Amino acid sequence: MSENVVHLHKPTDPPTPDTAPTVLTVVPDTPPARPIPLWVRSGRAIKTGVTHERTKSTVRTVARHGLYTLNGGRIVARRTWDGRTGSRYERMIRAAEAAGNLEAAEEWEERLQRFRAARHHRRMDLLHSPVEAAKGVAVGAGMSIGVLVALGVVMAISTGHVSDVITPLTATIDFIALLIRIVQIVWGPALTIAPFLALLALWSVGRKQQAAPNWALPANVRNGEGEPITPSIVVKALRDLGVPALARAIKEMGDAGASMLGPIRIAGCGVEVDVTLPSGVATNEVQGKRRKLAENLTRHEHEVFITIPEAARTVRLWIADSGALDEPIGPSPLVTDETMTANYKTGRAPWGQDLRGDAAELSVYQRHLLVTGLSNQGKTAALRALALWLALDRTVQFWIADLKGVGDWAPFDGIAKVLIEGPSDSHCIQATEMVEDAVEEMNRRIEAVRKDPSLVFPPLIVLVDEAQKAFMCPAKGEDGRPYGGAKATSRYFMAVREIHNQGRAVDVLMWQGTQDPTDQNLPKLVREGAHTRASLVVGTESQAEMALGAKAVNAGAAPHLLRQGQDKGTLVVASDGIAIPAGQSSITVRTHFIDDEPAAEIAARAKALRDGVATLRAIDRTEERDPLADVAAVIGEAARLRTDEVLKRLHALDTAVYREWNNGRLKRLLEEHGEEPKKSHGVMVVRRDDVARALANRDANGSASAAE
């Protein structure tokens, strides 16, 4: 039997193919792996367990429900405290004052007074309630026993058993004993269960209010309202906007739309990002879907602003932090800094804050101003804040007509040379005459500058609040011209237009505040004559265009999208006198509210800077001139003049006084002093001798009256 030899080592000389033996190669086993230490395995197991999604979910659930109970207790305690005290009313008063809503503040203050009176009444009743309660218990027990005994007597008579007299009383006592036994049985378990029921109630309150940190809330809530703005969220919001070309372009982009976005920058109480739209998508398609875009970004409509910068096919989104715009801004520097002064030419009024949280300061130098909006939204407060700042420049003069007449401009008594307050037609007439006087002052300044170009005049601010009343005034002058209206015959309209045309050259400026703008109460030529146009909330987009101009609205200005009542004091401003981000035509400003008391203090500081101003409460031109002497002066050495020539010369002498004079008015003047115009060659004339006799008659009558 032959044996096969297995060589374990390879020979030095390789065998020939015929004689080569079969070779078996033995591969050694892999050495065993080094054992992992117990502490490493334990650490990995702990890490896996701690970071597992199920563990995270469990921790969030436990924390959430525990905090529901804890914070539910806080909510119940807060509600109880609010119900027992006036803290809720005080909180609402502070919020209304911060928002500048004085009417709401007064209403809440009245409610607080009623609450305190009712609480005092209840506490006084508690002093007498023990005695009254004891009397009530005694009388009730006596009556109950009497009724039961009477019922027993009836039963005894009916059955013939005397013992039935106490049967109802005995039955009642047995029933009361049964109730006591039931309470004794239930009392122990009730005491044990009551704390758990109380905790359950607190948990229910906390759960309903979602009273837990955001990280502990369920995923569907945690990723909802107020989530941080990230590139993916912005792209998703744009994709779901309902613009087919935009959604299709985002889908086709290799980076899922990220290349459309510029950097997301923190801007005040929100963030700002520029979005370059793909070809085929117009900027107005995004602008027109502001509400849907805001909701896609988990924001309210008023928390997203869309503007058009200079770059082509680009929209700029400003997205507020959730709820940030509902927080009031700080007080005006005019209130906090008693050393503040103003400079009409180089200074800027601290008006408020823009949406980025930066100070919004307005230059009023040689700029006509228009502030408009719906009623009770802060128009007067915004105007007054500017005027209070400018009053700290002692060189500035004010002529003010407040056609609301409720005292908003009372602090300017002693600062303004003219202060008209009242809503009637007579006040509108006085306001019109005030503006016409400003036109005369403007013309006087222009004429003086022509003679001496080096002359510099003090700034004159002609301010009319509630100007829509002046435009709508139905009264007419003696010459038949209406005071109001929007035609060339309207005295107020034409006076404002003249100031708009030439006033800034000699620092005569027109400031107007008007509400609910229409073509009737704010004519096109007047609103377009203002260099600074600001609008609070208005009702429609067409009104927004009236207030700010179509260009600003097309570029994103949207006062019609502000919230009435909630965005009081928030203005959309179109002006070169305020810093506006490059490429934008408007800026949104949250104005500082200055209450009446601090306004009076600021006005007192302004008065201290001045030498003293005698404020006229009405304009009476008849006392400024002597019409009869003026007629004699314009006739001069001529023996007679035609009446129309006399009127023409009187008008040239003082347009403000004699603008309304006509033949009838001139005739009455002479008749009052015993003379009258006469005809010469068929034409009415005024004779120099007749006027001289009229003057003599007047002087004689005056001397006789003095002698008496």
C-alpha positions in Angstrom: 0.0 0.0 0.0 1.5 3.2 -1.1 1.6 6.3 1.0 1.3 9.8 -0.3 3.8 12.1 1.2 2.6 15.7 1.9 5.4 18.2 1.9 4.7 21.1 4.2 7.7 23.2 2.9 8.1 24.3 -0.6 11.3 22.7 -2.2 14.1 25.0 -3.4 14.1 23.5 -6.9 10.6 23.2 -8.3 9.7 19.7 -9.5 8.8 18.9 -13.0 5.2 18.8 -13.9 5.2 15.0 -14.1 6.7 14.4 -10.7 5.2 17.4 -8.8 3.5 16.2 -5.6 0.1 17.5 -4.3 0.7 20.4 -2.0 -1.7 21.3 0.9 -1.3 24.9 2.2 -2.4 25.3 5.8 -3.7 28.9 6.6 -3.5 29.7 10.3 -6.7 30.9 12.1 -7.3 34.6 12.5 -6.3 35.7 16.0 -9.3 36.4 18.3 -10.5 40.0 18.4 -9.5 42.1 21.4 -12.3 42.1 23.9 -14.1 45.5 24.2 -14.0 46.8 27.8 -17.1 46.7 29.8 -17.2 50.4 30.5 -17.0 51.1 26.7 -19.9 48.8 26.0 -21.9 50.3 28.9 -21.2 53.8 27.6 -22.4 53.0 24.1 -25.5 51.3 25.5 -26.3 54.3 27.6 -25.6 56.7 24.8 -27.8 54.7 22.4 -30.6 54.6 25.0 -30.4 58.3 25.9 -30.3 59.5 22.3 -32.9 57.1 21.0 -35.9 58.9 19.5 -38.2 56.8 21.8 -36.3 58.1 24.9 -36.5 61.7 23.6 -40.1 61.3 23.0 -40.7 59.8 26.5 -38.7 62.6 28.2 -40.6 65.3 26.2 -43.9 63.6 27.1 -43.1 63.4 30.8 -41.8 67.0 30.9 -44.7 68.3 28.9 -47.4 66.7 31.1 -45.6 67.7 34.3 -45.2 71.3 33.1 -48.9 71.2 32.0 -49.8 70.6 35.6 -47.3 73.1 37.1 -48.1 75.9 34.7 -51.8 75.1 34.8 -51.6 75.9 38.5 -49.9 79.2 37.7 -52.6 80.0 35.1 -55.4 79.2 37.6 -53.7 81.2 40.3 -53.3 84.1 37.9 -57.0 83.9 36.9 -58.0 83.8 40.6 -55.9 86.8 41.4 -57.3 88.7 38.4 -60.8 87.8 39.5 -60.2 88.9 43.1 -58.2 92.1 42.3 -58.1 94.9 39.8 -54.8 93.7 38.2 -56.5 92.7 35.0 -58.0 96.1 34.5 -54.7 97.8 35.4 -52.9 95.6 32.8 -55.4 96.5 30.1 -55.0 100.2 31.0 -51.3 100.1 30.6 -51.6 98.2 27.3 -54.1 100.8 26.0 -51.9 103.7 27.1 -48.8 102.1 25.5 -50.8 101.7 22.2 -51.9 105.3 22.4 -55.6 104.4 22.6 -56.8 106.9 25.2 -60.5 106.0 24.7 -59.9 102.4 25.5 -57.8 103.4 28.5 -60.6 105.5 29.9 -63.1 102.8 29.4 -61.0 100.2 31.3 -60.4 102.8 34.0 -64.2 103.2 34.4 -64.5 99.4 34.6 -61.8 99.3 37.3 -63.7 101.9 39.3 -66.9 99.9 39.0 -65.1 96.7 40.1 -63.6 98.4 43.1 -67.0 99.9 44.1 -68.7 96.5 43.8 -65.9 94.8 45.8 -66.1 97.4 48.6 -69.9 96.9 48.7 -69.5 93.1 49.1 -66.9 93.6 51.8 -69.2 95.9 53.7 -72.0 93.4 53.4 -69.7 90.7 55.0 -69.7 92.8 58.2 -73.5 92.2 58.6 -73.8 88.8 57.0 -73.1 86.6 60.1 -75.9 88.1 62.1 -78.2 88.0 59.1 -77.2 84.4 58.4 -77.9 83.4 62.0 -81.3 85.0 61.9 -82.0 83.3 58.6 -81.1 79.9 59.9 -83.2 80.3 63.1 -86.2 81.5 61.2 -85.8 78.8 58.6 -85.5 76.0 61.2 -88.5 77.3 63.1 -90.6 77.5 60.0 -89.5 74.0 58.9 -90.4 72.5 62.3 -93.7 74.3 62.3 -94.6 73.0 58.8 -93.6 69.4 59.8 -95.6 69.5 63.0 -98.6 71.0 61.1 -98.3 68.2 58.6 -98.2 65.7 61.4 -101.4 67.1 62.9 -103.1 66.7 59.6 -101.9 63.1 59.4 -103.1 62.4 63.0 -106.5 63.8 62.3 -106.7 61.7 59.2 -105.6 58.5 60.8 -106.9 59.0 64.3 -103.5 58.2 65.8 -102.0 60.9 68.0 -98.5 59.5 67.5 -98.6 60.5 63.8 -98.1 64.1 64.9 -94.4 63.6 65.1 -94.1 61.2 62.1 -93.0 63.9 59.6 -90.5 65.2 62.1 -89.1 61.8 62.8 -88.8 61.0 59.1 -86.9 64.2 58.5 -84.5 63.4 61.3 -84.0 59.9 59.9 -83.2 61.3 56.4 -80.7 63.8 57.8 -79.1 60.9 59.7 -78.9 58.9 56.5 -77.2 61.8 54.7 -74.6 62.0 57.6 -73.9 58.3 57.2 -73.4 58.6 53.5 -71.0 61.5 54.0 -69.1 59.5 56.6 -68.7 56.7 54.1 -67.7 58.9 51.1 -65.6 61.4 53.0 -62.5 59.3 53.3 -62.2 58.2 49.6 -63.2 61.8 48.6 -60.3 63.2 50.5 -58.0 60.7 48.9 -59.2 61.3 45.4 -59.6 65.1 45.6 -55.9 66.0 45.2 -55.7 63.8 42.1 -58.9 65.4 40.6 -57.4 68.9 41.4 -54.1 67.9 39.6 -56.1 66.6 36.7 -58.0 69.9 36.4 -54.8 71.8 36.5 -53.3 69.5 33.9 -56.3 70.1 31.7 -55.9 73.9 31.9 -52.2 73.7 31.1 -52.8 71.4 28.2 -55.5 73.6 26.7 -53.1 76.6 26.9 -50.1 74.6 25.7 -48.3 75.8 28.8 -44.9 74.1 28.2 -41.6 75.0 26.6 -41.5 74.7 22.8 -39.0 71.7 23.0 -41.5 69.7 25.1 -44.5 70.3 22.8 -45.7 67.7 20.3 -44.0 67.9 16.9 -47.1 69.2 15.1 -47.2 72.1 17.6 -43.5 72.6 18.0 -43.0 73.1 14.3 -45.9 75.4 13.9 -46.5 79.0 14.9 -43.4 81.2 15.2 -40.8 78.8 13.9 -37.4 80.3 13.1 -37.0 81.5 9.5 -34.5 79.3 7.6 -33.7 79.1 3.9 -35.6 75.8 3.5 -38.7 77.4 5.1 -38.6 80.4 2.8 -38.1 78.3 -0.3 -41.0 76.0 0.7 -43.2 79.0 1.4 -42.4 80.4 -2.1 -42.9 77.0 -3.7 -46.4 76.6 -2.2 -47.4 80.2 -3.1 -49.6 79.1 -5.9 -47.5 80.6 -8.7 -47.0 77.7 -11.2 -43.9 79.1 -12.9 -42.2 79.7 -9.6 -43.1 76.2 -8.3 -41.9 74.6 -11.5 -38.6 76.6 -11.5 -37.8 75.6 -7.8 -38.5 72.0 -8.6 -36.1 72.1 -11.6 -33.3 73.8 -9.7 -30.5 71.5 -8.7 -30.2 73.1 -5.2 -33.9 73.0 -4.5 -34.2 76.8 -4.9 -31.5 77.8 -2.4 -29.7 79.9 -5.1 -32.7 82.3 -5.2 -32.0 83.5 -1.7 -29.6 86.1 -0.4 -28.3 85.9 3.1 -30.9 86.0 5.8 -30.1 89.0 8.0 -31.4 89.9 11.4 -33.3 93.2 11.0 -34.7 94.6 14.2 -37.5 92.4 15.6 -37.3 90.1 12.5 -35.2 89.0 9.6 -34.7 90.2 6.1 -33.9 88.3 2.9 -33.7 89.2 -0.8 -35.3 86.7 -3.2 -34.2 86.7 -6.9 -37.1 85.3 -8.8 -36.6 82.9 -11.7 -37.3 83.9 -15.2 -41.0 84.0 -16.0 -42.0 85.2 -12.5 -43.0 88.8 -12.0 -42.5 90.6 -8.7 -46.1 91.6 -8.5 -47.2 87.9 -8.5 -45.4 87.5 -5.2 -46.6 90.9 -3.9 -50.2 90.0 -4.6 -50.0 86.9 -2.4 -48.8 88.5 0.8 -51.3 86.8 3.0 -50.6 83.3 1.6 -46.9 83.8 1.9 -47.2 85.0 5.5 -49.3 81.9 6.4 -46.8 79.7 4.6 -44.1 81.2 6.9 -46.3 80.6 10.0 -46.8 84.3 10.4 -49.8 86.7 10.3 -50.2 88.9 7.3 -49.2 92.1 9.2 -45.9 90.4 10.2 -44.6 90.1 6.6 -43.6 93.0 4.4 -42.7 92.7 0.7 -40.8 95.5 -1.0 -39.1 95.9 -4.4 -35.4 96.9 -4.2 -33.3 98.2 -7.1 -32.1 94.8 -8.3 -34.2 93.5 -11.2 -36.6 90.6 -10.6 -36.0 90.7 -6.9 -38.3 91.0 -3.9 -37.2 91.9 -0.4 -39.0 90.0 2.4 -39.0 91.4 6.0 -40.4 88.8 8.4 -41.2 89.7 11.9 -40.6 87.5 14.9 -44.0 86.1 15.9 -45.9 88.6 18.0 -43.1 91.2 18.0 -45.1 93.9 16.3 -47.7 93.8 19.0 -45.2 94.9 21.6 -45.1 98.7 22.2 -42.0 100.7 21.4 -40.2 102.8 24.0 -41.1 106.4 24.9 -40.1 109.4 22.8 -36.7 110.9 23.4 -38.6 114.2 23.7 -40.0 112.8 26.9 -36.9 111.1 28.3 -34.3 113.8 27.4 -35.2 117.2 28.8 -32.1 118.7 27.3 -33.1 117.9 23.7 -33.3 120.9 21.3 -34.3 121.2 17.6 -32.9 122.7 14.5 -35.3 123.3 11.6 -32.6 123.4 9.0 -30.2 120.6 10.0 -32.0 118.6 12.7 -34.2 115.5 12.4 -37.3 114.9 14.5 -37.2 111.6 16.5 -40.5 110.3 15.2 -40.4 106.6 16.1 -38.8 103.3 15.1 -38.7 101.4 11.8 -39.4 97.7 11.6 -35.7 97.0 12.0 -35.8 98.7 15.4 -33.6 101.6 14.2 -34.6 105.2 15.1 -36.8 106.8 12.5 -35.9 110.5 12.2 -37.5 112.9 9.9 -36.1 116.1 8.4 -38.8 118.8 7.9 -36.6 121.4 6.3 -38.5 123.0 3.4 -40.9 120.0 3.1 -44.7 120.3 3.0 -46.3 117.5 5.0 -49.4 115.4 4.7 -50.5 112.8 7.2 -53.7 110.8 6.5 -55.5 107.6 7.6 -58.7 106.4 9.1 -60.2 108.1 12.2 -58.8 107.5 15.7 -55.6 105.8 14.4 -53.0 108.3 15.7 -52.9 110.9 13.0 -53.0 113.9 15.4 -50.5 112.3 17.7 -48.1 111.8 14.9 -48.4 115.4 13.7 -48.2 116.7 17.2 -45.0 114.8 17.9 -43.3 116.5 15.0 -44.6 119.9 15.9 -43.5 119.5 19.6 -40.0 118.7 18.5 -39.9 121.6 16.0 -41.2 124.0 18.7 -37.9 123.5 20.5 -36.4 125.7 17.8 -37.3 129.2 18.9 -37.0 130.6 15.4 -40.0 128.6 14.1 -43.4 130.2 14.0 -46.7 128.2 14.1 -50.1 129.0 12.8 -52.4 126.2 13.8 -56.1 125.3 13.0 -57.4 122.3 14.8 -60.8 121.6 13.2 -61.5 118.8 15.7 -61.4 121.2 18.6 -61.0 118.8 21.5 -57.9 120.3 23.0 -55.2 118.1 21.2 -53.3 121.3 20.3 -54.0 123.3 23.5 -50.3 122.9 24.6 -49.4 125.3 21.7 -51.3 128.2 23.3 -48.3 130.5 23.9 -46.3 129.0 21.1 -48.5 129.4 18.1 -49.2 132.9 16.9 -52.6 131.7 15.7 -54.6 128.8 17.3 -58.0 128.1 15.9 -59.9 125.2 17.7 -63.4 124.0 16.7 -65.3 121.9 14.2 -67.9 124.4 13.0 -68.2 126.1 9.6 -67.1 129.3 11.2 -63.9 127.6 12.3 -63.3 126.3 8.8 -63.8 129.8 7.5 -61.2 131.1 10.0 -58.8 128.3 9.0 -59.2 129.2 5.3 -58.5 132.9 6.1 -55.5 131.8 8.1 -54.1 130.0 5.1 -54.9 132.9 2.9 -53.0 135.2 5.3 -50.1 132.7 5.0 -50.2 133.2 1.2 -50.0 137.0 1.7 -47.0 136.5 4.0 -45.4 134.3 1.5 -45.9 136.8 -1.3 -44.5 139.6 1.0 -41.4 137.5 1.6 -40.9 136.7 -2.0 -41.2 140.3 -3.0 -38.7 141.3 -0.2 -36.2 138.6 -1.4 -36.4 139.9 -4.9 -35.2 143.3 -3.7 -32.6 141.8 -1.3 -31.6 138.1 -2.0 -29.7 138.0 1.3 -32.8 138.2 3.4 -33.6 135.1 5.6 -37.1 134.7 7.1 -38.0 132.6 10.2 -39.8 129.4 9.2 -43.6 129.5 9.3 -45.5 126.2 9.8 -49.1 126.5 8.7 -50.8 123.5 10.2 -54.4 122.4 9.6 -55.5 119.3 11.5 -58.7 117.5 10.2 -58.2 119.4 6.9 -61.0 117.4 5.3 -63.4 119.7 7.1 -62.0 122.7 5.3 -62.2 121.0 1.9 -65.8 120.0 2.6 -67.0 123.3 4.1 -70.2 124.4 2.3 -70.0 128.1 3.2 -69.5 130.8 0.7 -68.0 134.3 0.9 -69.7 137.6 0.0 -68.3 137.3 -3.5 -70.0 133.9 -3.9 -66.7 131.9 -3.8 -67.0 128.7 -1.7 -64.5 128.2 1.1 -64.4 124.4 0.5 -64.3 122.3 -2.6 -61.7 121.0 -5.0 -62.1 123.4 -7.9 -60.3 126.6 -8.8 -63.0 128.6 -7.2 -62.4 127.0 -3.7 -60.6 129.5 -1.5 -59.0 126.9 0.8 -57.9 124.7 -2.1 -56.3 127.5 -4.0 -54.6 128.9 -0.9 -53.0 125.6 -0.2 -52.0 125.2 -3.8 -50.2 128.6 -3.8 -48.2 127.6 -0.7 -47.3 124.3 -2.2 -46.1 126.0 -5.3 -43.9 128.7 -3.8 -43.9 128.5 -0.1 -40.8 126.4 0.5 -38.6 129.0 -1.2 -39.3 131.4 1.7 -39.8 128.7 4.4 -43.6 129.0 4.5 -44.7 125.3 4.9 -48.1 123.6 4.8 -48.7 120.7 7.2 -52.1 118.9 6.9 -53.7 116.0 8.7 -56.8 114.5 7.1 -58.7 111.3 7.5 -60.3 108.7 5.2 -59.0 110.3 2.0 -61.1 110.7 -1.1 -60.9 112.9 -4.2 -63.5 115.2 -2.5 -61.9 115.8 0.8 -58.2 115.5 -0.4 -57.9 116.7 -4.0 -55.2 115.2 -6.2 -53.2 118.4 -6.7 -53.1 119.0 -2.9 -52.0 115.6 -1.9 -49.3 115.5 -4.6 -48.0 118.8 -3.5 -46.7 117.4 -0.2 -43.0 116.4 -0.1 -43.5 114.1 2.9 -46.6 111.9 2.7 -47.4 109.5 5.5 -50.4 107.2 5.9 -51.8 105.3 8.8 -54.2 102.4 8.1 -56.7 103.2 5.3 -59.5 101.1 4.0 -58.6 100.3 0.4 -55.7 100.1 -1.9 -57.0 103.1 -3.9 -57.0 105.2 -0.7 -53.4 104.0 -0.1 -52.5 105.4 -3.6 -54.2 108.7 -2.7 -52.2 108.9 0.5 -48.8 107.9 -0.8 -48.9 107.8 -4.6 -49.2 104.9 -7.0 -45.4 104.6 -7.3 -45.0 103.9 -3.6 -47.9 101.4 -3.5 -46.7 99.6 -6.5 -43.3 99.2 -4.9 -44.8 97.6 -1.8 -46.2 100.4 0.5 -49.4 98.9 2.0 -51.1 101.1 4.6 -54.3 99.4 3.6 -53.0 96.1 5.0 -52.3 97.5 8.4 -54.8 96.5 11.1 -57.3 99.1 12.2 -57.2 99.6 16.0 -54.2 97.3 16.5 -51.6 99.2 14.5 -52.4 102.6 15.9 -49.5 105.0 15.3 -47.9 102.9 12.6 -47.2 105.0 9.5 -46.1 104.1 6.0 -43.9 107.1 5.0 -42.8 108.2 1.5 -40.3 111.1 1.8 -36.8 112.0 1.0 -36.6 113.4 4.5 -36.3 110.1 6.2 -33.7 107.3 5.7 -35.3 104.7 3.4 -33.4 101.4 2.5 -31.8 101.6 -0.9 -34.2 100.6 -3.7 -37.4 101.2 -1.6 -39.8 104.0 -2.0 -41.4 103.9 1.4 -40.7 102.9 5.0 -42.9 101.7 7.8 -42.6 103.7 11.1 -44.0 102.9 14.5 -44.3 106.4 15.9 -43.7 107.4 19.6 -46.9 108.3 21.4 -46.7 111.4 23.5 -49.6 111.7 26.0 -51.2 115.1 26.9 -49.3 115.5 30.2 -45.8 115.0 28.7 -46.8 117.0 25.7 -47.6 120.0 28.0 -44.2 119.6 29.7 -42.4 119.7 26.3 -44.5 122.7 25.3 -43.5 124.4 28.5 -39.8 123.9 27.6 -40.5 125.3 24.2 -42.2 128.4 25.7 -39.2 128.9 28.0 -37.0 129.3 24.9 -39.2 132.0 23.5 -39.7 135.6 24.5 -43.5 135.2 24.7 -46.1 134.7 22.0 -49.5 136.2 22.2 -51.7 133.5 20.6 -54.7 134.7 18.6 -57.8 132.5 19.0 -59.5 133.9 15.9 -58.7 136.1 12.9 -60.5 139.5 12.7 -59.2 141.5 9.9 -61.7 144.4 10.1 -59.9 145.7 13.2 -56.6 145.8 11.4 -57.5 148.5 8.9 -59.6 151.6 8.6 -61.7 151.0 5.4 -62.8 154.6 5.0 -59.3 156.0 5.4 -58.1 153.4 2.9 -60.7 154.5 0.4 -59.5 158.1 0.8 -55.9 156.9 0.4 -56.5 155.0 -2.8 -58.4 157.9 -4.4 -55.5 160.2 -3.6 -55.6 163.5 -5.5 -58.1 162.3 -8.1 -61.5 164.1 -8.0 -63.3 160.8 -8.6 -62.7 157.2 -9.4 -64.8 154.5 -10.8 -66.0 152.1 -8.1 -64.3 149.1 -9.8 -61.0 151.0 -9.8 -61.4 151.8 -6.1 -62.0 148.1 -5.4 -59.0 147.2 -7.5 -56.8 149.6 -5.6 -58.1 148.4 -2.2 -57.4 144.8 -3.2 -53.8 145.8 -4.1 -53.5 147.6 -0.8 -54.4 144.6 1.3 -55.6 141.5 -0.5 -56.4 139.6 2.7 -58.8 142.3 4.0 -60.4 143.5 0.7 -60.5 140.2 -1.3 -64.3 139.9 -0.7 -65.3 143.5 -1.2 -67.6 144.4 -4.0 -69.7 147.4 -5.1 -72.4 146.7 -2.6 -69.9 146.5 0.3 -68.3 149.8 -0.8 -71.7 151.5 -1.0 -72.7 150.4 2.5 -69.4 151.8 3.8 -70.2 155.3 2.5 -73.9 155.1 3.5 -72.9 154.4 7.0 -71.3 157.8 7.1 -74.0 159.8 5.2 -72.5 159.5 1.7 -72.9 157.1 -1.3 -71.4 156.5 -4.7 -72.9 158.5 -7.6 -73.0 158.1 -11.3 -70.9 160.1 -13.7 -71.5 159.6 -17.4 -73.5 156.5 -16.6 -70.8 154.9 -14.5 -70.7 154.5 -10.7 -67.9 156.6 -9.2 -66.6 157.5 -5.7 -65.9 161.2 -5.3 -62.9 162.4 -3.2 -65.1 165.2 -1.6 -67.8 162.6 -0.6 -65.2 160.5 1.1 -63.7 163.5 2.9 -67.2 164.5 4.1 -67.8 160.9 5.3 -64.5 161.1 7.3 -65.6 164.4 8.7 -69.0 163.0 9.7 -67.4 160.0 11.3 -65.0 162.2 13.3 -67.8 164.5 14.3 -70.0 161.6 15.5 -67.1 160.2 17.3 -66.4 163.5 19.1 -70.1 163.9 20.1 -70.2 160.4 21.5 -67.1 161.0 23.5 -68.6 164.3 24.9 -71.7 162.5 26.0 
